Amino acid sequence: VSPERTFNVEKAGTLPDKISEVDMYKIKSLKLSGVLNGTDILFLRKMMGVSEKGAATGGQLEYLDISDTKIIEGGDGYYISSGGFSYDTSYDRIGTYMFSRARALKTILLPNGVTSIGGDAFSGCTGLTSINIPGSVTTIEGDAFSGCTSLTTINIPSSVTTIWDDAFRGCTGLTSINIPGSVTTIGANAFSGCYRLSSVYFAGCYTWLSNVFYCGNDNVKIYVPKGSKSHYEQFFLDNEIIEYEPNNE
């Protein structure tokens, strides 16, 4: 995608100074570099069609590339809960509710140095079809992508060690998942309700799977490392289990 607009945010909190109030609701593709704080994230939320309190705006931003940015502390709260709690940015983190319910968002490239994706960070982004999870991310927190019904595939990098409860719950468009060998923990119902799943690839031999894949589809093919089929049979009683070489499918 060739973005309509490209900006370098040299000083955090100054993105609203670079885009007029009229243009912010017209731009559909945007690439940023520099540093971003809560003021900038809130502005981006509004460009994506959702305010800090979850109300709809006129924003149409579908494609956002912030891979060359760094998220830092400071600025305004980007999300305010129904109880009045304000969520603020922190260093190298896609924060809780940061892009939740961004109705226009379809594709996002996250900052290359991000280390965690917070709870509900993209929950309810029903139009989201594509996202890069950088190789710096180690943790995907609870409900991070819950209700992202348009996601069809997700690439979990080998840096990820922990996937929390309900992380991908209700991602009804997902058809394939690759679980890298680096993952040591997957929380309850992490992929529940993903009823279009056709294949799941495991690169390691795990012991915590009994309540992870309540996806409502017994036709999912489970690919497991050679020599581990008997281990996985206790978790997937009704699924076809196929052994493979994780590094050479």
N, C-alpha and C positions, 0 to 999 in steps of 0.2 A: 504494500500500500504506500502510495506517495501522499503524505499528509498535506492538507490544504495550508496549514500554518505550522511554522517551526519557531520556537522561542527558546532563548537561554535565560533562565531565571537566575541571574547572578546573585541576587539578594533574596533570601527566603521571605515570602509574604507579598511579593511584588507582582505576581501573575495578574491580579486584577487591574494593575496599572498598564498592562501591555495589551489587554483585549477590551474593547469597548463593550458597554452593556448591551448594545444592539447585536454586535458580532458574537457575543458569548452564546447566544441562543440559535445561531445559524451554523456555526462551525461543526462539521461532521467528523473531521479527522485532524489530529493534532499530535505533534512531537515536541517534547520538552527535554531540555538538559538543564543542569545547574542544581539548585537546592530547593526543596519544597518543605513548607511547614503546614500547620493546620489551616491557615488562611488560604493557602493555595489549593489544598485538598478540598476544602469547602467550595471554593470557586469551581473546581473540576466537577464536583458532585452536581452543582447547579447546571453546569454545561451538559451533564449526562441525564438530566431530567428529574433530579430529586434534591430537595432542600435538606438543611441540617436536621429538620424534624420529620423528614420522610414525606413531605408534601410534594406533589408534582410541580415541576417547572416546565418552561418551554424548551429546555435544552435538547439538542439533537446529536450530541457527541457520541459517535459509534466506535471510533477507532482511537485509541490513546497509546502512545509510545512514550513511556517514562523510564525506559531502560538505562538511559544515561543521566538519571537524576539520583540525588541522595535525599532521603527523607530524614528530617531532623526535628528536634523539639521546638516548641514555640508556636506563636500565632493563635488564631481563634480555634475554638472547639469545632471540629468538622461534623460532629453528630451530637444531637441532644435527645436523650431518651424521653419517653412519656412521663417519667418521674422527674425530669429536669436535670439529669446528670449529663455533664458535658464530657465528650471523649476528645482527647488531645493526641497529637502525634508524639512519637518517640523515635529514637534513632534506629534506622535500618529495620523498620517493622511496618508491615501492612496491618494497621491497627484494627481493633474490634469495630465492626460496623462501617469501616472506612468507605467502602463502595456499595454497601447494601442497598438493594432496591433501585439501583441505577438503571432505570427502565430503557434508556437508549443504548447502553453499552453492549457492544458485540465482541470487540477484540481489545485486549490490553496486554502490553508488554511491561512487566514489572521491573523495578530497579534492580540492577545486577548484584548489588550488595545486600539485598534484603535477606534477613536470617529467619524470619517467621511470618506466617500469615495468621492473623488473629481470628478469634471467634466471630462468626457471622460477617466476615470481611466482605464477602460477595453474596451473602444469602439473599434470595429473591431476585437475583439478576437474571430474569427469565429469558432475556435476549442474548446472553453471553454465549458465544459459540467457540471462542478460542482464547486461550491464556497461556503465557509462558511462565513456568515456575523456575526461577533461576537456580543454578547449581549451588548457590549459597544458602538456600533455605533448608533448615533442619526440622522445623516443626510446622504442621498444619493443624490449627486448633479447631475446637468443636464448632460444627455448623458452618465452617468457613465457606463452603460452596453449596450449602443446602438449598434446594429449590432452584438450582441452575438448570432448568429443564431443557435448555438448548445445547448444552455441552454434550458432544458425542464421544470425544476421547480426551484423556488427561494424561500428560506425561509427568510422572513423579520422579524427580531426579534422584540420583544415588546419594545425594547429600542428606536426604530426609531420613530421620530416625523415628519420628513419632507422628502418628495420625490420630487425632483425638476423636471422641465420640461424635457420631452423626456428621462427620466432616463433609461427606458427599451424599447425605441422605436426600432422597427425592430427586436425584439427578436422573430423571426418567429418560433422557436421551443418550446416556452413556452406553456404548456398545462394547468397549474393551478397556481393560485396566492392566497396567504393568506395575507390580509391587517389587521394588528393587530389594536386593539383599541387605541393604543398609538399614531397612526399617526393622526396629526392634519391638515396637508397640503399635497396635491398631485398636482403637477404642470401640465400644459397643455400637452396633448399628451404623458403622462408618459408611457403609454402602447400601443401607436398607432402602427399599423402594426403587432401586435401579433396575426395573423389570425388563429393560431392553438389553441388558448385558448378554453377550454371546460368548465372551471369553475372558478369563482372568489368568494372568501369568504371575507365578510366584518364583522369585529367584532364590529364596531361602527356605529353610525348614522351620515353620513357626508353630507355636503351641497355644495361640490365643485367638482362634478363628471361629469358635462355635457361635458367637452372637454378632458377627461382623457383616455377613452377607445375607441378610434377610431380604433378598431382592425380589422375591415372588416369581422366580423363573428357575425351574429345575432343569432347563435345557442348557444352562451355562456350562461351557467346557472349561475344566480346570487344568491348567498346564503347570506341572510341578517339576522340580529338578530330578534328574535320573536317580533312581534308588530310593525315592521318598514317597512313592505312591501309597504304600501301606500306612504311612503316617497320616496322610491327608484323607484316607478313606473314613476315618473316624469323624471327620468334620463335614464331609460332603457325601452323605449316604445316597443321594439320588442323582448325583451329577457324574458325567463322564470325566474321568481323570486320566490325563495324558502326560507321560513323562517326556521331558525335552532337555536339551543343553541350554541353560540360561544365556550363555555367551555365544551361542551358535544355534539359533532357532532353525 
